[in-house]
Amino acid sequence: MKDKFPLATGFVISCPVSDVGGSPVREIRKRGNIPLVLQEDVVVELTRSDMLESWASACKMGREKARGLMKSAADRIAGALEDEDTCDIGGLAQDMTAFFLLAVREKGMDVSQASRFCTLSWRDDVEDHLSVHRI
């Protein structure tokens, strides 16, 4: 996974509309669920109900706590990308979901819109670690 990093000290999580390199994104969308893709390698499927439940929890949290949890999830994701041989896929899926929802909240985006298409970039080497790209 590390060799596909578009960012030297970070990662990209996207919520794409269609397939990325033969991934199951289209099938996930057909089921009415939400795909999260890390570095075009790892695909996580979120049900709408799980996403909405997790979104409600994220919104109840204080801003500083949410930022701290987002940073912790980002650190674990980056660590998993650096050492994919010992990566816990279940834990990585949870971190991807938490990061996505907390980042969407941090940037003041509508979660329904972000779940249609959004790309989040995290970089450790810049002051504003998080950037968002939408269509």
LUMVEXGU-730940 format. One record per residue: residue in one letter; residue number from 1; x, y, z of N, C-alpha, C in turn; chain. Coordinates in nm, 4 decimals, decimal comma. Layout:
BEGIN
NODE aa   i       nx       ny       nz      cax      cay      caz       cx       cy       cz ch
NODE  A NUM        X        Y        Z        X        Y        Z        X        Y        Z  A
...
END
This chain:
BEGIN
NODE aa   i       nx       ny       nz      cax      cay      caz       cx       cy       cz ch
NODE  M   1   0,0819  -0,1199   0,0000   0,0000   0,0000   0,0000   0,0858   0,1256   0,0000  A
NODE  K   2   0,1971   0,1224   0,0698   0,2810   0,2400   0,0871   0,3256   0,2978  -0,0466  A
NODE  D   3   0,3553   0,2110  -0,1453   0,4068   0,2592  -0,2719   0,3021   0,3366  -0,3523  A
NODE  K   4   0,1766   0,3308  -0,3137   0,0723   0,4025  -0,3860   0,0371   0,5348  -0,3203  A
NODE  F   5   0,1144   0,5780  -0,2215   0,0882   0,7046  -0,1520   0,0956   0,8212  -0,2487  A
NODE  P   6  -0,0118   0,8972  -0,2675  -0,0016   1,0188  -0,3460   0,0586   1,1314  -0,2628  A
NODE  L   7   0,0620   1,1146  -0,1328   0,1171   1,2146  -0,0416   0,2314   1,1497   0,0340  A
NODE  A   8   0,3423   1,2202   0,0466   0,4603   1,1624   0,1096   0,4362   1,1260   0,2556  A
NODE  T   9   0,3588   1,2049   0,3272   0,3399   1,1808   0,4702   0,1927   1,1798   0,5064  A
NODE  G  10   0,1128   1,1117   0,4290  -0,0294   1,1113   0,4575  -0,1029   1,0043   0,3800  A
NODE  F  11  -0,2326   1,0255   0,3666  -0,3161   0,9288   0,2964  -0,4394   0,9988   0,2418  A
NODE  V  12  -0,5111   0,9265   0,1568  -0,6348   0,9760   0,0979  -0,7433   0,8729   0,1224  A
NODE  I  13  -0,8572   0,9202   0,1720  -0,9779   0,8374   0,1832  -1,0827   0,9033   0,0952  A
NODE  S  14  -1,1432   0,8230   0,0090  -1,2473   0,8780  -0,0769  -1,3766   0,8002  -0,0596  A
NODE  C  15  -1,4820   0,8672  -0,0938  -1,6153   0,8082  -0,0986  -1,6599   0,8256  -0,2441  A
NODE  P  16  -1,6142   0,7353  -0,3322  -1,6355   0,7539  -0,4755  -1,7753   0,7163  -0,5220  A
NODE  V  17  -1,8068   0,7665  -0,6413  -1,9349   0,7385  -0,7043  -1,9287   0,6056  -0,7781  A
NODE  S  18  -1,8165   0,5778  -0,8446  -1,8065   0,4569  -0,9256  -1,6766   0,3828  -0,8962  A
NODE  D  19  -1,6566   0,2727  -0,9671  -1,5418   0,1852  -0,9457  -1,4090   0,2577  -0,9531  A
NODE  V  20  -1,3199   0,2147  -0,8670  -1,1819   0,2619  -0,8669  -1,0939   0,1399  -0,8871  A
NODE  G  21  -1,0368   0,1263  -1,0046  -0,9447   0,0160  -1,0302  -1,0012  -0,1225  -1,0056  A
NODE  G  22  -1,1244  -0,1480  -1,0481  -1,1838  -0,2801  -1,0327  -1,2345  -0,3099  -0,8930  A
NODE  S  23  -1,2496  -0,2096  -0,8120  -1,2996  -0,2298  -0,6752  -1,4505  -0,2567  -0,6780  A
NODE  P  24  -1,5060  -0,2972  -0,5652  -1,6495  -0,3290  -0,5582  -1,7399  -0,2074  -0,5348  A
NODE  V  25  -1,6938  -0,0887  -0,5646  -1,7686   0,0338  -0,5349  -1,9080   0,0328  -0,5976  A
NODE  R  26  -1,9166  -0,0039  -0,7223  -2,0465  -0,0032  -0,7921  -2,1464  -0,0964  -0,7231  A
NODE  E  27  -2,1013  -0,2150  -0,6841  -2,1898  -0,3104  -0,6157  -2,2331  -0,2571  -0,4792  A
NODE  I  28  -2,1434  -0,1922  -0,4086  -2,1769  -0,1327  -0,2789  -2,2845  -0,0271  -0,2974  A
NODE  R  29  -2,2674   0,0580  -0,3976  -2,3667   0,1627  -0,4259  -2,5015   0,1012  -0,4658  A
NODE  K  30  -2,4995  -0,0066  -0,5444  -2,6243  -0,0728  -0,5849  -2,7033  -0,1235  -0,4640  A
NODE  R  31  -2,6326  -0,1647  -0,3593  -2,6981  -0,2127  -0,2377  -2,7486  -0,0972  -0,1512  A
NODE  G  32  -2,7203   0,0268  -0,1942  -2,7641   0,1436  -0,1182  -2,6708   0,1788  -0,0039  A
NODE  N  33  -2,5515   0,1240  -0,0070  -2,4544   0,1492   0,0986  -2,3471   0,2474   0,0527  A
NODE  I  34  -2,2555   0,2795   0,1417  -2,1559   0,3831   0,1167  -2,0170   0,3206   0,1162  A
NODE  P  35  -1,9419   0,3383   0,0063  -1,8050   0,2861   0,0010  -1,7050   0,3902   0,0503  A
NODE  L  36  -1,6093   0,3457   0,1289  -1,4946   0,4283   0,1661  -1,3718   0,3563   0,1114  A
NODE  V  37  -1,2870   0,4301   0,0414  -1,1698   0,3704  -0,0220  -1,0450   0,4403   0,0303  A
NODE  L  38  -0,9527   0,3614   0,0825  -0,8250   0,4120   0,1316  -0,7181   0,3800   0,0290  A
NODE  Q  39  -0,6547   0,4844  -0,0246  -0,5426   0,4676  -0,1178  -0,5742   0,3742  -0,2343  A
NODE  E  40  -0,6947   0,3624  -0,2777  -0,7361   0,2746  -0,3864  -0,7136   0,1261  -0,3569  A
NODE  D  41  -0,6752   0,0926  -0,2323  -0,6431  -0,0462  -0,1974  -0,7439  -0,1109  -0,1044  A
NODE  V  42  -0,7911  -0,0369  -0,0072  -0,8786  -0,0922   0,0952  -1,0168  -0,0314   0,0763  A
NODE  V  43  -1,1175  -0,1168   0,0662  -1,2554  -0,0714   0,0489  -1,3379  -0,1176   0,1681  A
NODE  V  44  -1,4085  -0,0220   0,2275  -1,4966  -0,0500   0,3411  -1,6386  -0,0176   0,2979  A
NODE  E  45  -1,7331  -0,1015   0,3371  -1,8745  -0,0787   0,3053  -1,9494  -0,0391   0,4315  A
NODE  L  46  -2,0086   0,0790   0,4282  -2,0905   0,1285   0,5398  -2,2375   0,1204   0,5020  A
NODE  T  47  -2,3181   0,0660   0,5915  -2,4611   0,0729   0,5661  -2,5059   0,2149   0,6013  A
NODE  R  48  -2,6128   0,2587   0,5403  -2,6640   0,3933   0,5696  -2,7013   0,4061   0,7167  A
NODE  S  49  -2,7603   0,3011   0,7738  -2,8013   0,3097   0,9139  -2,6796   0,3200   1,0070  A
NODE  D  50  -2,5740   0,2432   0,9790  -2,4513   0,2532   1,0598  -2,3886   0,3915   1,0465  A
NODE  M  51  -2,3879   0,4444   0,9233  -2,3301   0,5758   0,9014  -2,4079   0,6827   0,9764  A
NODE  L  52  -2,5397   0,6774   0,9706  -2,6208   0,7779   1,0386  -2,6086   0,7678   1,1906  A
NODE  E  53  -2,6011   0,6466   1,2413  -2,5837   0,6273   1,3856  -2,4479   0,6816   1,4310  A
NODE  S  54  -2,3430   0,6500   1,3558  -2,2096   0,6998   1,3889  -2,2015   0,8516   1,3722  A
NODE  W  55  -2,2716   0,9052   1,2739  -2,2746   1,0502   1,2520  -2,3389   1,1200   1,3714  A
NODE  A  56  -2,4472   1,0644   1,4208  -2,5148   1,1235   1,5370  -2,4207   1,1253   1,6577  A
NODE  S  57  -2,3452   1,0176   1,6772  -2,2486   1,0125   1,7876  -2,1384   1,1164   1,7688  A
NODE  A  58  -2,0897   1,1299   1,6463  -1,9833   1,2275   1,6179  -2,0305   1,3696   1,6435  A
NODE  C  59  -2,1549   1,3970   1,6117  -2,2087   1,5322   1,6286  -2,2330   1,5686   1,7748  A
NODE  K  60  -2,2499   1,4700   1,8608  -2,2734   1,4946   2,0033  -2,1450   1,5284   2,0790  A
NODE  M  61  -2,0317   1,4977   2,0190  -1,9019   1,5166   2,0827  -1,8578   1,6626   2,0784  A
NODE  G  62  -1,7811   1,7021   2,1763  -1,7213   1,8345   2,1739  -1,6189   1,8447   2,0614  A
NODE  R  63  -1,5958   1,9648   2,0126  -1,5059   1,9861   1,8988  -1,3630   1,9377   1,9280  A
NODE  E  64  -1,3095   1,9680   2,0447  -1,1726   1,9276   2,0773  -1,1593   1,7759   2,0879  A
NODE  K  65  -1,2579   1,7118   2,1494  -1,2550   1,5664   2,1595  -1,2612   1,5044   2,0202  A
NODE  A  66  -1,3491   1,5579   1,9347  -1,3625   1,5072   1,7977  -1,2313   1,5229   1,7215  A
NODE  R  67  -1,1659   1,6369   1,7348  -1,0363   1,6585   1,6678  -0,9326   1,5582   1,7168  A
NODE  G  68  -0,9299   1,5362   1,8477  -0,8356   1,4404   1,9033  -0,8587   1,2997   1,8512  A
NODE  L  69  -0,9850   1,2588   1,8442  -1,0184   1,1257   1,7930  -0,9859   1,1146   1,6440  A
NODE  M  70  -1,0096   1,2215   1,5678  -0,9776   1,2216   1,4257  -0,8262   1,2056   1,4068  A
NODE  K  71  -0,7474   1,2777   1,4854  -0,6008   1,2696   1,4762  -0,5533   1,1301   1,5151  A
NODE  S  72  -0,6115   1,0725   1,6197  -0,5736   0,9365   1,6615  -0,6047   0,8348   1,5519  A
NODE  A  73  -0,7233   0,8465   1,4902  -0,7600   0,7560   1,3812  -0,6636   0,7742   1,2641  A
NODE  A  74  -0,6289   0,8995   1,2330  -0,5344   0,9268   1,1238  -0,3984   0,8633   1,1519  A
NODE  D  75  -0,3521   0,8738   1,2751  -0,2234   0,8132   1,3117  -0,2267   0,6614   1,2951  A
NODE  R  76  -0,3375   0,5989   1,3358  -0,3481   0,4530   1,3220  -0,3565   0,4123   1,1738  A
NODE  I  77  -0,4277   0,4899   1,0933  -0,4369   0,4613   0,9490  -0,2980   0,4715   0,8864  A
NODE  A  78  -0,2269   0,5782   0,9162  -0,0918   0,5958   0,8616  -0,0010   0,4812   0,9056  A
NODE  G  79  -0,0130   0,4391   1,0313   0,0660   0,3263   1,0805   0,0335   0,1974   1,0072  A
NODE  A  80  -0,0932   0,1753   0,9790  -0,1342   0,0548   0,9063  -0,0779   0,0555   0,7647  A
NODE  L  81  -0,0734   0,1725   0,7036  -0,0187   0,1817   0,5686   0,1323   0,1575   0,5669  A
NODE  E  82   0,1990   0,1953   0,6730   0,3433   0,1747   0,6815   0,3789   0,0283   0,7067  A
NODE  D  83   0,2923  -0,0437   0,7771   0,3212  -0,1836   0,8107   0,1987  -0,2688   0,7792  A
NODE  E  84   0,1730  -0,2876   0,6510   0,0524  -0,3594   0,6100   0,0535  -0,5072   0,6475  A
NODE  D  85   0,1706  -0,5641   0,6731   0,1783  -0,7057   0,7089   0,1141  -0,7361   0,8435  A
NODE  T  86   0,1169  -0,6415   0,9353   0,0586  -0,6639   1,0679  -0,0709  -0,5858   1,0873  A
NODE  C  87  -0,1251  -0,5340   0,9802  -0,2461  -0,4512   0,9861  -0,3688  -0,5337   1,0250  A
NODE  D  88  -0,4453  -0,4831   1,1202  -0,5729  -0,5415   1,1600  -0,6805  -0,4766   1,0717  A
NODE  I  89  -0,7324  -0,5506   0,9758  -0,8269  -0,4954   0,8785  -0,9545  -0,4462   0,9462  A
NODE  G  90  -1,0043  -0,5182   1,0449  -1,1243  -0,4735   1,1164  -1,1016  -0,3406   1,1866  A
NODE  G  91  -0,9878  -0,3288   1,2526  -0,9530  -0,2037   1,3190  -0,9331  -0,0907   1,2191  A
NODE  L  92  -0,8717  -0,1228   1,1052  -0,8512  -0,0227   1,0008  -0,9851   0,0266   0,9466  A
NODE  A  93  -1,0800  -0,0638   0,9283  -1,2132  -0,0249   0,8803  -1,2809   0,0700   0,9797  A
NODE  Q  94  -1,2687   0,0403   1,1082  -1,3264   0,1286   1,2105  -1,2588   0,2656   1,2093  A
NODE  D  95  -1,1265   0,2671   1,1949  -1,0536   0,3936   1,1906  -1,0896   0,4744   1,0663  A
NODE  M  96  -1,1049   0,4075   0,9527  -1,1442   0,4775   0,8301  -1,2813   0,5424   0,8463  A
NODE  T  97  -1,3736   0,4680   0,9047  -1,5095   0,5202   0,9252  -1,5079   0,6379   1,0208  A
NODE  A  98  -1,4385   0,6220   1,1333  -1,4301   0,7305   1,2314  -1,3640   0,8529   1,1702  A
NODE  F  99  -1,2529   0,8327   1,1000  -1,1834   0,9449   1,0388  -1,2737   1,0168   0,9402  A
NODE  F 100  -1,3404   0,9416   0,8535  -1,4283   1,0017   0,7525  -1,5343   1,0892   0,8187  A
NODE  L 101  -1,6053   1,0332   0,9146  -1,7154   1,1079   0,9771  -1,6650   1,2279   1,0578  A
NODE  L 102  -1,5563   1,2108   1,1313  -1,5030   1,3219   1,2104  -1,4443   1,4309   1,1205  A
NODE  A 103  -1,3844   1,3923   1,0085  -1,3304   1,4909   0,9146  -1,4428   1,5689   0,8463  A
NODE  V 104  -1,5489   1,4998   0,8100  -1,6651   1,5665   0,7502  -1,7220   1,6674   0,8495  A
NODE  R 105  -1,7331   1,6262   0,9741  -1,7821   1,7174   1,0784  -1,6873   1,8351   1,0971  A
NODE  E 106  -1,5581   1,8077   1,1024  -1,4568   1,9119   1,1219  -1,4659   2,0201   1,0143  A
NODE  K 107  -1,4936   1,9775   0,8922  -1,5006   2,0730   0,7809  -1,6406   2,1323   0,7616  A
NODE  G 108  -1,7337   2,0960   0,8500  -1,8679   2,1543   0,8445  -1,9492   2,1117   0,7242  A
NODE  M 109  -1,9230   1,9928   0,6749  -1,9939   1,9426   0,5576  -2,1198   1,8670   0,5970  A
NODE  D 110  -2,2099   1,8555   0,5045  -2,3296   1,7740   0,5207  -2,2913   1,6286   0,4933  A
NODE  V 111  -2,3188   1,5394   0,5865  -2,2774   1,4005   0,5717  -2,3477   1,3324   0,4543  A
NODE  S 112  -2,4711   1,3694   0,4250  -2,5408   1,3093   0,3105  -2,4712   1,3467   0,1800  A
NODE  Q 113  -2,4304   1,4713   0,1690  -2,3586   1,5152   0,0496  -2,2210   1,4479   0,0413  A
NODE  A 114  -2,1496   1,4435   0,1526  -2,0161   1,3825   0,1539  -2,0227   1,2345   0,1187  A
NODE  S 115  -2,1294   1,1657   0,1574  -2,1405   1,0226   0,1291  -2,1735   0,9953  -0,0176  A
NODE  R 116  -2,2108   1,0983  -0,0927  -2,2321   1,0824  -0,2371  -2,0998   1,0879  -0,3118  A
NODE  F 117  -2,0121   1,1812  -0,2753  -1,8775   1,1867  -0,3290  -1,7956   1,2859  -0,2493  A
NODE  C 118  -1,6807   1,2417  -0,2056  -1,5920   1,3271  -0,1283  -1,4553   1,2606  -0,1238  A
NODE  T 119  -1,3504   1,3401  -0,1256  -1,2152   1,2901  -0,1068  -1,1507   1,3696   0,0058  A
NODE  L 120  -1,0971   1,2993   0,1037  -1,0319   1,3606   0,2181  -0,8834   1,3273   0,2132  A
NODE  S 121  -0,8002   1,4284   0,2244  -0,6555   1,4085   0,2258  -0,6023   1,4485   0,3622  A
NODE  W 122  -0,5172   1,3652   0,4187  -0,4547   1,3934   0,5483  -0,3038   1,3951   0,5284  A
NODE  R 123  -0,2410   1,5005   0,5770  -0,0953   1,5117   0,5682  -0,0403   1,5513   0,7049  A
NODE  D 124   0,0592   1,4788   0,7494   0,1210   1,5078   0,8786   0,2183   1,6249   0,8729  A
NODE  D 125   0,2657   1,6574   0,7542   0,3729   1,7561   0,7433   0,3265   1,8990   0,7133  A
NODE  V 126   0,1983   1,9269   0,7267   0,1460   2,0617   0,7045   0,0621   2,1042   0,8245  A
NODE  E 127   0,0475   2,2333   0,8430  -0,0260   2,2846   0,9594  -0,1739   2,2450   0,9556  A
NODE  D 128  -0,2396   2,2676   0,8416  -0,3790   2,2280   0,8260  -0,3773   2,0866   0,7659  A
NODE  H 129  -0,3784   1,9864   0,8527  -0,3599   1,8479   0,8118  -0,4636   1,7963   0,7126  A
NODE  L 130  -0,5823   1,8514   0,7163  -0,6963   1,7947   0,6452  -0,7401   1,8832   0,5293  A
NODE  S 131  -0,7580   1,8228   0,4124  -0,8188   1,8959   0,3011  -0,9296   1,8084   0,2413  A
NODE  V 132  -1,0293   1,8749   0,1869  -1,1472   1,8067   0,1341  -1,1690   1,8513  -0,0090  A
NODE  H 133  -1,2040   1,7550  -0,0931  -1,2358   1,7835  -0,2332  -1,3734   1,7250  -0,2617  A
NODE  R 134  -1,4614   1,8071  -0,3146  -1,5970   1,7624  -0,3484  -1,6266   1,7935  -0,4936  A
NODE  I 135  -1,7224   1,7233  -0,5484  -1,7714   1,7552  -0,6832  -1,9007   1,8314  -0,6687  A
END
